[in-house]
Amino acid sequence: MKKLLSLLFLFLMLISCGDTPFEKLGNIEYQRGAEACINGDKNHWLLDLQARNSKDSIYQNTLPLKGKLELHKLQLDSTTNVYQLLAETCKGDSLEMHLSAKSFYESLNGSVPLGMKPEELITVNIWVRDKLTDMQHIAFKKTFESHLMAQYIKDNRWNAKRDSTTEIYLDRLKQNEGARGAFDKVLVSYSISNLNGKIISKSSKDDLLVFSKNDKSILKGIQYIVRNLAVGESARALVPSGQAYGSSGNGVVGGYIPVIIEIEVV
């Protein structure tokens, strides 16, 4: 049903664009689905994008993706024509542009894709799904992350319990009758990975993590897991960004991205 509604929305947007004549702004030919408008305080733009090269072959398409393309308008060059057109395209509207690859990608602080000449003319269709204030964007990211985690647990059939305070899903693996968290300092074997299984960080047999309850520099997610294990026990957990790398990430993991942490208390 959701796919059908998305296709219907896309079809209506294409029809609406077709009823509007192309206009010109600088070196860009464009047409909108509706009238231009301004949302001055909405700094976060959520878009779907489809780009075609000069041979009319689609080489970039975000429509099948779960997440939308996100742009922070304050990080873009506000002097470009592309920025002006996007700034005046509101939620639910569409925009089609004919312009050079260089003009489009550089206006978004990006680079022209490999194999494409900077002067090559491309066609870019954009559907503006939403425009958000800073507070709305935080709520959007947290909601998306929560749904992503719940879907991951369901798809991978974890036998996990969700802690309502930390929002951590904990799945106990090896268990015993020892007292959980009954230590001040302990050796821990751990691994941290993204949802695709790529290792972000891990310990080795010769370099275990020395966990201390007083060490606040350790990830909150690791602190939570270790305190819920006894010596000799192990668990895996799906940990939200708020208990891991936060809204900014760490250079390897982006902001608002959950991670999987596996722990054994040695």
N, C-alpha and C positions, 0 to 999 in steps of 0.2 A: 504493500500500500504506500509506504514511504517513497519507494522508488518511482511508483506511478505518479505521485504528487510532484516529485522532483522533476520528472520528465515533462509533466504538464506545465510546471512553472517555467522550465527552460523554453518550451515551445511558445508559451505566451510572451516571454521576453523577446524571443526572436521575431515573433510577429510584430510586436510593438516597435522594435527597432526598424523593421522593414517599412513601417508607415511614416517614418521620419526621414527627411532628406539629409544628406551628408552636409556638414559644415566644415569650415577650415579654421584652425588656430595654429599660426606659425606654419610648421612643416607637417602638421597632423591633419588628416581628414577624419572626421568623426561623426557619429550619430548617437543620440541618446534614445532611451525608451520613454522618458518623461522630461518634464521641465527641470532646469538647473535649480539647485537649492544649496543652502549652506548650513552646516552643523559645526559651529565654531569650537565648541567645547569637547567634541568627540574625537579624541586623538587616536583611537584604535579602530582600524578598518579591517573587516573580515570579508574576504573576496573569494570568488571562484574565478578561475582564469583559463582561457583556452587560446593558445597561440598557434598560428599557421604560418609557414614560410612562403616564399614567393612562388613555390610550386603547389600551393594550396594543400600541403601535407601537414597534419597536426603533429607538432613535436613537443608540446607541453600542454597538460590537461590536469587540472586539480579536481574536476567534477567527481571522479570515482573515489577520491580520498575521504577518509572520515573527518579529518580536520580541514579547516579552511586556511587559505593563505592569509597571514596576518601582517599588516603594515602598521608601523607607528609613524604617524604623519610628522611628528617632531624630529624624526631622524632622516627625513627625506629633504631633498633640495626643493624648497618652496618656490624657486624662481623658474622651474621648468613648466612647460605646457602640459605635460602628462600629470604633474601634481595638480595643476589648476583644474583640469578636467575631472580628476578623481575627487578633489575637494568639493566639487559642485555636483557630484552624483550621490544621491541619497539612498538610504536603505530600501531595498526592493527594486531599485532601478538597474538598468543595464547600460553598457557603453561599448561601442565598437570603434576601434581606432585602426587607421592605416598609417604606418610610419616606419622609419628605419629601425633596425634592431638596436643600433647604438643609442638612438634617442630614447627608446623605451627602457632598456636595461640600465643605462647609466642614470636615468632620472630616478630609478629606484635604488640607487647606490649599489648596483650589481654590475656584472660584466656580460658581454655578448657570449652566448654558448659556443663551445668549440665546434669548428666546422662551419660556422656561419659568418659571413662577411658583415662587418659593421654597417655598411651602406645598404645591405639587403632589405627590401621592403617586406614587412610582415603585417599580418592582420591579428589584432588582439581583441578578443571578446571578454568583457569583465562583467560579472554579476555581483553587485554589492549586497551581501547577505545581511550585514549589520554595520553600524557605527556606534562605538561605545565610549563612554567616559572612562576615566582611569578606574573608578570604583566599579563600574559595570564590567570592565574587562577582567578585574580580579575575580569577581563572582563567576564570570563566564569560564575562566580558566580552571577554577576550583570545581565547578560543576562538571566540566568536560573530563577532568582528571578522575573524579569520583565515578563517573559512568565508565571510563576506560578501565579502571581497576575492577569494578564489579563484573564487567564483561570478560576480563582476563580470568578471573576466578571461575566463572561459569564455563568458559571455553576449555580451560585446562583441568577442570574438575578437582580443584584443591579441596581438601577436607579442612578448611580454615575457619577460624572464628574471628570476627571483626570486633576490635576494641572501639567502642563508641567515642572515647576521649581522643585517642591518637589517630583513629581511622586506619590502623594497621591490621592487615589480615595475617594471622599467625597460624601456621600449619605445623604441628608437632610431628617430628619424624622418629627419633630414637628417644625413648622415655625410660625413667626408672623411678624408684621410690625416694630419691634424695630430696632434701629440702631446697626448694627453688629460691634463688637469690640469696642464699645464706652464706655470703662471702663478701669481703671488702675488696679483694683483688684476686684475679684469676686469669689463666691463659686461655685464649680464644682463637679458634680457627674460623676464618670467615671468607666469604666471597660476596661481591656486589656486582650485579649485572643489570642490563636494561631488559625490557620486556621481550626483546628479540634474542636474548641469551648472550649478548656480547659482554664479556667481562670488563668491568670498569676498574675494579680494584680487588685484590685478594691477598691472603696471607700465604706463607709457605711453611713447610715442616720445620725449617730452620729459623723462621721469623714469624712466630705467632704474635698475636696482639695481646699485650698486657693490659687487661681491662681493670680499671679502678673505678669504683662508684663515685669517687670525688673528681674524676677527670671530665670536665664539662666540654672538652674539645672533641670528644668522640661523638659521632653522629647520634642524634636522638633515637633513631630507629634501632641502632645497635644497642644502645643503653636499654631500651624497652625489651628487646628480645632476650638479652643476657639476664636481666633481672627476673625474667619469667622462665628460666631454665635452671636445672640442677647440674652439678658436675657430672659429666658423662652423657648429658642429654644434647639433642640437636633439634633444629627447627629451620624452616624457611618462612620468610615473611614477604608479603607485598606491602611496600612502605611508601606512603604518599610523600610528595616533595616537601611538605611542611615538617616531616620527620627525617628528611634526607638532605638534598642539596638546595632546597628552597626555590624562591621565585626567580633567581638569577642563574641557577645551575652552577657547574664547576669547570666549564671549559670542555668537558667531555659529554656531560648530560645537560640538556637545556633546562630552562626554568619550568616549573610546574610539571615535571616529569617524574612519575613514580619509578621505584627501582625494586629489584628482588634482592634480598639479603639472606644468605644462608649462614648459619652459625652452629658451631659445636663447641661446647664448654669443655675444654680439655682438662 
